[in-house]
Amino acid sequence: MKPIKVGLLGLGTVGTGVVRIVEGHQEDLQNQAGSSIVIEKVLVQNKTKARAISVPQEKLTEDPWDIIRNPEIDVVVEVMGGIGNTRDYILEALSLGKHVVTANKDLMALHGPEILAKAREHGCDVLYEASVAGGIPILRTLVEGFSSDRITKIMGIVNGTTNYILTKMSQEGASYGDVLKEAQALGYAESDPTSDVEGLDAARKMTILATLGFRTHVSLDTVSTQGISSVTKEDILYAKRLGYELKLLGIAERQDDSISISVQPTMVKSTHPIASVNGVFNAVYVYGEAVGETMFYGAGAGELPTATSIVADLVAVVKNIKLGVGGKKNALTYNETRQKTDEEISSKYFLLLHVADRAGVLAQITQVFAAFEVSLQSVLQQPNPNNPEAEIIIITHDANKAAVAKVLETFHKLDVVHTVKSVYRVEG
Amino acid sequence: MKPIKVGLLGLGTVGTGVVRIVEGHQEDLQNQAGSSIVIEKVLVQNKTKARAISVPQEKLTEDPWDIIRNPEIDVVVEVMGGIGNTRDYILEALSLGKHVVTANKDLMALHGPEILAKAREHGCDVLYEASVAGGIPILRTLVEGFSSDRITKIMGIVNGTTNYILTKMSQEGASYGDVLKEAQALGYAESDPTSDVEGLDAARKMTILATLGFRTHVSLDTVSTQGISSVTKEDILYAKRLGYELKLLGIAERQDDSISISVQPTMVKSTHPIASVNGVFNAVYVYGEAVGETMFYGAGAGELPTATSIVADLVAVVKNIKLGVGGKKNALTYNETRQKTDEEISSKYFLLLHVADRAGVLAQITQVFAAFEVSLQSVLQQPNPNNPEAEIIIITHDANKAAVAKVLETFHKLDVVHTVKSVYRVEG
C-alpha cells in the first residue's frame, strides 16, 4: 500500500506536536491505519526560522498553494488558525478531492456547514476532533458513541484559561485581575485575553458540540455569552459557603425540537462531577435520555494532547481512504430545531443583593419574585459587613430566564434595592 | 435501502432496553445508520411469560437456531450471557456471515481472539462496547480516539456493585457485611456475589480494556485479582484520615513491551479524579504518553445505559454493511508483549501492622524495609486503642511487588509483629 501523504498547514505548537507524533509513532500508526503516513510538505511563515524540531528544508514551503494544489498530497492538516484565508485554502483543498483534518474551532463554528457541504460534494472527509477540548475525544463520542441516544444536555468546561483563573481564585482567594496577570505571565492567557475571558472561545466550542450532539444546525450568533471578567472573589466565597463552585460553563439544552445554548459563569453544586474539574483541564458532561449522566475529562489544550486528536483523525481518514469510503461518514445534522425563547429557558439562579436595612424590605423583595412567579429555594439575610445595609442571598427554584429578567428590572427601580451585586445561573 | 434485520438473543433487562431504544428512536436511528433497523426475532426461554414490553408473539422463539441459521437476519445481538452455548451460537452466526454485537464480557475476555479470528475469516464485524462500563463508550475511545497515542496506564472502576459497597462503607462507616446485605436487598448485588466482590468481573473487563488499549493479546489468567470481602471499615477510616479513598481498581500498565494487569482494593489519593467516582457509577482513567491524563465517567450497568452502547454498536455495524466494509474495521492486537515479573511491578503500598509496644520495635521493622530496599514515605506509630500493643501505619515510596512480598514474609516470622492487619496498593 502506498504511503498516505499529508500537507501540514502551520508549524506552531500544535503543528510541532503533529510532526512529533507522526514521526515518533510511525510503526504504531502504520499498524493502525494500514499505510505509512508521511508528512510531505509543511507551510511555515519563514523557512529559515529556528525551530523546536528539525524538518528537512525541502519539505518546508511559504506558499500555501504548494500544498493545497499539490497533486501528491492526499490529506491536508490545518493547524494555522484564522478564518479568512484558511477557509479559502480548505474549500479549495476539498474541491480538489483532498481530505481535511482541522483543529480550527473558529472556522468550524462559523463556516462548518459550508465546509461540510463542499466535502460531501467532493467525497472528502472533514474531521475536527481537536477543535473542542483538545485531547478529549468528545466529538466522536457524540457522533458514534451516542448515535443511539437522544442527548438532551451538554455542559462543558471547554476553556482552560478561564478554568485556570477561576480555580486559582477559588483555591487562593485571589482577585480576577491578579490571577489573570499571573496566567499571562505563565502563558496560560494571551496578552489580549478577550476571546477567552469573555466566553467567545467557549461559545464557538459549544456551537460545535451542540451541532453534533443534537444533530442539528446551530448558529454561533444564537449562543448567549457572558464571560468571567466581572466575577469577584466575594462571589466565589459565597458560592463555596453555599456548597457550590463557580465555573465558566457552556450549557446546551434540547427539549424536543427546541434548543438553547449559552456560556456563563455558573454556580455548580460541589458534588456534581464537573465541579471538581480544576486548573487548565477541560471536561464535557453529557446527559442522554437513555445513557443518563456521563462525563469526559482531559487536557483541553497543549502541543501533544491536541496533536493526539489530530493524528487520531488522520488515522481515521487513512482507514477511510483505504476502504474507499472517504466522505461517506461525515456527521449529519438532520434535526429541524428552533431556538428557545427566554420564557422557555429554565434554571435555578443565585442572586446577591445589597438592600436597605429596615423593616419590610425582605417582604417587598420576595413579593417581586412572587409577582413574576419565581419561587425561592433559599433566602439568607445578613448585615453587610462594609455598609449600613443588609445583604440578601437568594437561590431560586427553576425559573424562566424572562421572569428573572423582569425581577431584575423591577429591582433596578426599587429604592430599597441599593445594588444587584451578582446574578448567576445555578446547576446541579 | 432495505431494512437491516436483527436477531436478539435474550430478552432480560438489557434485551428489553435494546428493544425499547430500537423502537423508540427508530427515526433517529434511520437518520444515523441510513437504514431502518428491525428486530426480526427474539430468543426467549419461555414464549408465554409476561414481560415488561410487548413483543409480537410471532417474533419470539425458544430455539436459538431460528435466529443463528435464519437467512433473513443480518446482525445477531447477544445479551443472554454465559459462555458455553453462547460461544457456539456466535461462532456459527459469524461463519454464516452474520455480524455480531455482544455485551458479553465473560465471552470476550475468555474467547475474544477465537471470535475475532472467525469474524475476520468471514468478513464480519464483532462489536462489544457494552461489555465494559455499560454506557461509557470507552472501547471505541481506546480504539479510535487514542489510535494515535501510546497508552501506558488504564485504571478502572468497572464494577458498580463493589463501588456501591465501598462508597456506602466510606460515607456511613458501615461494615462490609451490612452493606452487602443492603445491596442484595436493593438488587445491586446478586445472591451469590462472588464474581463481583472477589474482583472476577472486574478482571474480565480489565482484560478487554488492556487488550484494546495496549493492542496486544492479554490472557485473563495473567490478571492478578483480589476482591473487597476482607476490607474493614477501619481500613476505610485510616484511608480517609490519610487523604485517600479505598476503591476496587483495575490497573493495567504498560512499559515498552511488558505489561501487568491487576484488580485489587487500592487507596487512591482523594484529589485524583477517580477517587470521587461514587455509588454504582463506573469510570475509566486512561493515561497516554501524548494525551496525558483523561477520564471517562458514566453508568456502568442498567437497562438503558447498557442498551445505549449496544445500539450504538448496531448503528456502526449497519453503516459498515451499507458501505460494504463489514469486518474491515475490527480492532487489531499486533503488539508483542510479555507479562511483567513481580520484580518489575512497582507502586506505593499502605501497611497497617499491630506490633509489640516496646522499645526498639520500630527500628526492627524499618530495618526489614531497608533490607529489601523498600523506602518509606511516611510512618506513624500510635497505641492500638483495643490492645496493649502499638499500631504502625506505613506508606512506602514506589516499591516492587516482589520486595514488598519479602518484607511481609519476614514480618510473619518476627515475634514483635503480632498481625499484618492490612496491605493495600496506593495510587495518586
HADDOCK unambig.tbl for C-alpha pairs under 7 A between the chains (distance, minus, plus):
assign (segid A and resid 29 and name CA) (segid B and resid 148 and name CA) 6.44 0.50 0.50
assign (segid A and resid 32 and name CA) (segid B and resid 147 and name CA) 6.78 0.50 0.50
assign (segid A and resid 135 and name CA) (segid B and resid 291 and name CA) 5.68 0.50 0.50
assign (segid A and resid 137 and name CA) (segid B and resid 141 and name CA) 6.85 0.50 0.50
assign (segid A and resid 137 and name CA) (segid B and resid 145 and name CA) 5.28 0.50 0.50
assign (segid A and resid 141 and name CA) (segid B and resid 137 and name CA) 6.85 0.50 0.50
assign (segid A and resid 144 and name CA) (segid B and resid 312 and name CA) 6.68 0.50 0.50
assign (segid A and resid 145 and name CA) (segid B and resid 137 and name CA) 5.28 0.50 0.50
assign (segid A and resid 145 and name CA) (segid B and resid 309 and name CA) 6.99 0.50 0.50
assign (segid A and resid 145 and name CA) (segid B and resid 312 and name CA) 5.99 0.50 0.50
assign (segid A and resid 146 and name CA) (segid B and resid 312 and name CA) 6.18 0.50 0.50
assign (segid A and resid 147 and name CA) (segid B and resid 32 and name CA) 6.77 0.50 0.50
assign (segid A and resid 147 and name CA) (segid B and resid 312 and name CA) 5.36 0.50 0.50
assign (segid A and resid 148 and name CA) (segid B and resid 29 and name CA) 6.43 0.50 0.50
assign (segid A and resid 148 and name CA) (segid B and resid 308 and name CA) 5.79 0.50 0.50
assign (segid A and resid 148 and name CA) (segid B and resid 311 and name CA) 5.51 0.50 0.50
assign (segid A and resid 148 and name CA) (segid B and resid 312 and name CA) 4.84 0.50 0.50
assign (segid A and resid 149 and name CA) (segid B and resid 308 and name CA) 6.24 0.50 0.50
assign (segid A and resid 290 and name CA) (segid B and resid 304 and name CA) 5.02 0.50 0.50
assign (segid A and resid 290 and name CA) (segid B and resid 305 and name CA) 5.72 0.50 0.50
assign (segid A and resid 290 and name CA) (segid B and resid 308 and name CA) 6.36 0.50 0.50
assign (segid A and resid 291 and name CA) (segid B and resid 135 and name CA) 5.67 0.50 0.50
assign (segid A and resid 291 and name CA) (segid B and resid 304 and name CA) 6.01 0.50 0.50
assign (segid A and resid 291 and name CA) (segid B and resid 305 and name CA) 3.99 0.50 0.50
assign (segid A and resid 291 and name CA) (segid B and resid 308 and name CA) 6.01 0.50 0.50
assign (segid A and resid 292 and name CA) (segid B and resid 305 and name CA) 6.87 0.50 0.50
assign (segid A and resid 293 and name CA) (segid B and resid 298 and name CA) 5.75 0.50 0.50
assign (segid A and resid 293 and name CA) (segid B and resid 299 and name CA) 6.98 0.50 0.50
assign (segid A and resid 294 and name CA) (segid B and resid 297 and name CA) 5.25 0.50 0.50
assign (segid A and resid 294 and name CA) (segid B and resid 298 and name CA) 4.14 0.50 0.50
assign (segid A and resid 295 and name CA) (segid B and resid 296 and name CA) 5.92 0.50 0.50
assign (segid A and resid 295 and name CA) (segid B and resid 297 and name CA) 4.92 0.50 0.50
assign (segid A and resid 295 and name CA) (segid B and resid 298 and name CA) 6.46 0.50 0.50
assign (segid A and resid 296 and name CA) (segid B and resid 295 and name CA) 5.91 0.50 0.50
assign (segid A and resid 296 and name CA) (segid B and resid 296 and name CA) 4.73 0.50 0.50
assign (segid A and resid 296 and name CA) (segid B and resid 297 and name CA) 6.34 0.50 0.50
assign (segid A and resid 297 and name CA) (segid B and resid 294 and name CA) 5.25 0.50 0.50
assign (segid A and resid 297 and name CA) (segid B and resid 295 and name CA) 4.91 0.50 0.50
assign (segid A and resid 297 and name CA) (segid B and resid 296 and name CA) 6.33 0.50 0.50
assign (segid A and resid 298 and name CA) (segid B and resid 293 and name CA) 5.75 0.50 0.50
assign (segid A and resid 298 and name CA) (segid B and resid 294 and name CA) 4.14 0.50 0.50
assign (segid A and resid 298 and name CA) (segid B and resid 295 and name CA) 6.46 0.50 0.50
assign (segid A and resid 299 and name CA) (segid B and resid 293 and name CA) 6.99 0.50 0.50
assign (segid A and resid 304 and name CA) (segid B and resid 290 and name CA) 5.02 0.50 0.50
assign (segid A and resid 304 and name CA) (segid B and resid 291 and name CA) 6.02 0.50 0.50
assign (segid A and resid 305 and name CA) (segid B and resid 290 and name CA) 5.72 0.50 0.50
assign (segid A and resid 305 and name CA) (segid B and resid 291 and name CA) 3.99 0.50 0.50
assign (segid A and resid 305 and name CA) (segid B and resid 292 and name CA) 6.88 0.50 0.50
assign (segid A and resid 308 and name CA) (segid B and resid 148 and name CA) 5.79 0.50 0.50
assign (segid A and resid 308 and name CA) (segid B and resid 149 and name CA) 6.23 0.50 0.50
assign (segid A and resid 308 and name CA) (segid B and resid 290 and name CA) 6.36 0.50 0.50
assign (segid A and resid 308 and name CA) (segid B and resid 291 and name CA) 6.02 0.50 0.50
assign (segid A and resid 309 and name CA) (segid B and resid 145 and name CA) 6.98 0.50 0.50
assign (segid A and resid 311 and name CA) (segid B and resid 148 and name CA) 5.52 0.50 0.50
assign (segid A and resid 312 and name CA) (segid B and resid 144 and name CA) 6.66 0.50 0.50
assign (segid A and resid 312 and name CA) (segid B and resid 145 and name CA) 5.97 0.50 0.50
assign (segid A and resid 312 and name CA) (segid B and resid 146 and name CA) 6.17 0.50 0.50
assign (segid A and resid 312 and name CA) (segid B and resid 147 and name CA) 5.35 0.50 0.50
assign (segid A and resid 312 and name CA) (segid B and resid 148 and name CA) 4.84 0.50 0.50
assign (segid A and resid 323 and name CA) (segid B and resid 325 and name CA) 6.91 0.50 0.50
assign (segid A and resid 325 and name CA) (segid B and resid 323 and name CA) 6.90 0.50 0.50
